Amino acid sequence: GIAVSRYNERELQRAGYRATAVAPVLVDLEGLRAASDEAVEDALRAAKADGGSDWLFVGRLSPNKAQHDLIKALAAYRRVYDDRARLHLVGSSSSEAYTSALRDYADALGLADAVFLHRGVPAATLAAHYRSADVFVCVSEHEGFCVPLLEAMHHRLPIVALAAAAVPETLGDAGLLLPGKAPGLVAAAVHRVVSDATVRTGLVENGQARLGHFTLERSRAAFRDALLPLLEGAGQ
């Protein structure tokens, strides 16, 4: 069995696989240099003209991704630090019931005008979101690798993330890892990243260095090495 992370490899081992290896997801980092949709980016930046920071999370709208906890954390953040902050959730829906519940929850917390769901966006629009956001926030409970973390690093976006599943393995020191996702804790962490230029710059620089671990050349080599024993066995 070949897994994209040590975390997933342990799952394979628990499932009974006797021979396992790890090869990261093949991500074309150069491909992430796609041009941003200027109209979308301009609109996103214009929405910040009167103040307020933009949180971004990219991933399927699904309970295990815990977008509901991001909404809860945003409510705490707006109450304590920045009453004009916004949350942009970009990703397709895996459950219309959950998507509807997210909208209802945001409305119940008085955040209907601060939580935005963007579904099925093209690459240029996604780039616009990364370029205009102030922080990438992830409180997902299960990630086997989490490619959006690399996308955020590429776009020089600081990251705050729950230390769950494979996130610590992928993120390394390129983000602020949290031991829990209590709304006050997430809000305080985001405030630190958004308000402290030294912390922000350090995370961005660490992210640029971390990307070097996931170049296509290195990931292809890891995948080749994982397959080699099988190929050698087949040739005997």
C-alpha positions in Angstrom: 0.0 0.0 0.0 1.2 3.5 -0.9 0.0 6.4 1.2 0.4 10.1 0.7 1.4 10.7 4.4 2.6 8.8 7.4 -0.8 9.4 8.9 -2.4 7.5 6.1 0.3 4.9 6.1 -0.6 4.1 9.7 -4.3 3.6 8.6 -3.1 1.2 6.0 -1.1 -0.7 8.5 -4.1 -0.9 10.9 -6.1 -2.3 8.0 -3.6 -5.1 7.6 -1.2 -4.0 4.9 2.2 -5.7 5.7 4.2 -3.7 3.2 3.6 0.1 3.0 5.4 3.2 1.7 4.8 7.0 1.7 4.9 9.2 -1.4 3.4 12.7 -1.1 0.7 14.0 -3.4 2.1 15.0 -6.8 1.4 18.8 -6.8 2.6 20.9 -9.7 3.7 24.0 -7.7 4.6 25.8 -10.9 1.0 25.2 -12.1 -0.2 27.2 -9.1 1.2 30.3 -10.8 -2.0 30.6 -12.8 -3.1 34.2 -13.3 -5.6 35.5 -10.8 -9.0 36.6 -12.0 -8.4 40.4 -11.7 -12.1 41.3 -11.5 -12.7 38.8 -8.7 -9.6 39.9 -6.9 -10.5 43.6 -7.2 -14.0 42.9 -5.9 -12.6 41.0 -2.9 -10.1 43.8 -2.1 -12.8 46.4 -2.5 -14.9 44.7 0.1 -12.0 45.3 2.6 -11.9 49.1 1.9 -13.7 49.8 5.1 -11.6 47.5 7.1 -11.8 43.9 8.3 -9.6 40.9 7.7 -10.5 38.1 5.4 -10.2 34.4 6.5 -10.0 31.7 3.9 -10.5 28.0 3.9 -10.4 25.8 0.8 -12.0 22.3 1.0 -15.2 20.4 0.4 -18.1 21.6 2.4 -18.3 18.6 4.7 -18.8 17.9 8.4 -15.3 16.4 8.8 -13.8 19.7 7.4 -15.6 21.5 10.2 -16.5 24.7 8.5 -19.1 25.1 11.2 -16.3 25.5 13.7 -14.7 28.1 11.5 -18.0 30.1 11.6 -18.1 29.7 15.4 -14.5 31.0 15.6 -15.2 33.9 13.3 -18.1 34.9 15.7 -15.6 35.0 18.6 -13.1 36.9 16.6 -15.6 39.6 15.5 -16.8 40.0 19.0 -13.3 40.4 20.5 -10.9 41.6 17.8 -12.4 42.7 14.5 -16.1 43.2 14.0 -15.7 43.6 10.3 -13.8 40.3 9.6 -15.1 37.9 6.9 -14.9 34.2 6.2 -14.6 32.8 2.7 -15.3 29.1 2.3 -14.2 27.8 -1.1 -15.1 24.3 -2.2 -17.7 22.0 -3.6 -20.5 20.6 -1.4 -20.5 16.9 -0.3 -23.8 17.4 1.5 -26.6 19.9 0.6 -28.0 19.4 4.1 -24.6 20.5 5.6 -24.3 23.4 3.2 -27.8 24.6 4.1 -27.0 24.1 7.8 -23.9 26.3 7.5 -25.9 29.1 6.0 -28.5 28.8 8.7 -25.8 28.7 11.4 -24.1 31.8 10.1 -27.5 33.6 10.0 -28.3 32.5 13.5 -25.0 34.0 14.7 -25.7 37.3 12.9 -23.0 36.5 10.3 -25.1 36.2 7.2 -23.2 39.2 5.7 -19.8 37.9 6.8 -19.7 34.2 5.7 -19.4 33.5 2.0 -19.7 30.1 0.3 -18.0 29.8 -3.1 -18.6 26.5 -4.8 -16.9 25.1 -7.9 -14.6 28.1 -8.7 -12.2 28.0 -11.6 -8.4 28.2 -11.0 -8.2 31.9 -11.6 -10.9 32.7 -9.1 -9.3 30.4 -6.5 -6.0 32.3 -7.0 -7.8 35.6 -6.5 -9.1 34.3 -3.1 -5.6 33.2 -2.0 -4.1 36.5 -3.1 -6.7 38.7 -1.4 -7.1 36.8 1.9 -5.2 37.7 5.1 -5.0 34.3 6.7 -5.7 30.6 5.8 -7.5 28.9 8.7 -8.1 25.2 8.9 -9.8 23.4 11.8 -10.5 20.2 9.8 -10.7 17.0 11.8 -9.5 14.7 9.0 -7.0 15.5 6.3 -5.0 12.7 4.6 -2.5 15.3 3.2 -4.3 18.7 2.6 -3.1 20.2 -0.7 -4.7 23.6 0.1 -1.9 24.1 2.7 0.6 24.0 -0.1 -1.5 26.4 -2.2 -1.6 28.8 0.7 2.2 28.6 1.2 2.7 29.2 -2.5 0.5 32.4 -2.4 2.5 33.6 0.7 -0.6 33.3 2.9 0.0 32.7 6.6 -1.6 29.6 8.0 -3.4 28.8 11.3 -4.4 25.1 11.6 -5.6 22.5 14.0 -2.9 19.9 14.6 -5.1 17.0 13.5 -4.6 14.0 11.2 -1.9 14.7 8.6 -1.9 18.5 8.9 1.2 18.7 11.2 3.1 16.4 8.8 2.3 18.5 5.7 2.5 21.9 7.4 5.7 21.5 9.4 6.8 24.9 10.8 5.0 26.7 8.0 2.0 27.6 10.1 0.7 28.1 13.6 -0.5 24.7 14.8 -3.2 24.6 17.5 -3.8 21.9 20.1 -7.5 22.4 20.0 -10.2 24.4 18.1 -12.1 26.2 20.9 -13.4 29.4 19.3 -11.5 31.7 21.6 -8.2 29.9 20.9 -8.6 30.0 17.1 -9.6 33.7 17.3 -6.6 34.6 19.4 -4.3 32.7 17.1 -5.7 34.4 14.0 -5.4 37.8 15.7 -1.7 37.1 16.5 -1.0 36.2 12.9 -2.9 39.1 11.4 -1.7 41.8 13.8 1.9 40.8 14.4 4.0 41.5 11.2 7.0 39.6 12.6 5.0 36.4 13.2 3.3 36.8 9.8 6.5 37.2 7.9 8.1 34.3 9.7 5.3 32.0 8.8 5.3 33.1 5.2 9.1 32.6 4.9 8.8 29.1 6.5 6.1 28.3 4.1 8.3 29.1 1.1 11.0 26.9 2.5 8.5 24.1 3.3 7.4 24.0 -0.4 10.8 22.7 -1.3 9.8 19.4 0.3 7.0 18.9 -2.1 8.5 19.7 -5.5 7.4 17.4 -8.4 10.9 16.2 -8.7 11.1 15.1 -5.0 7.5 13.6 -5.0 8.1 11.7 -8.2 11.3 10.3 -6.8 9.5 9.2 -3.6 6.7 7.6 -5.7 9.3 5.8 -7.9 11.1 4.5 -4.8 7.8 3.2 -3.4 7.1 1.3 -6.6 10.6 0.0 -7.2 10.3 -3.1 -5.0 7.1 -4.1 -6.9 8.7 -3.5 -10.3 11.8 -5.5 -9.3 9.6 -8.3 -8.1 7.6 -8.3 -11.3 10.8 -8.6 -13.3 12.0 -11.8 -11.6 
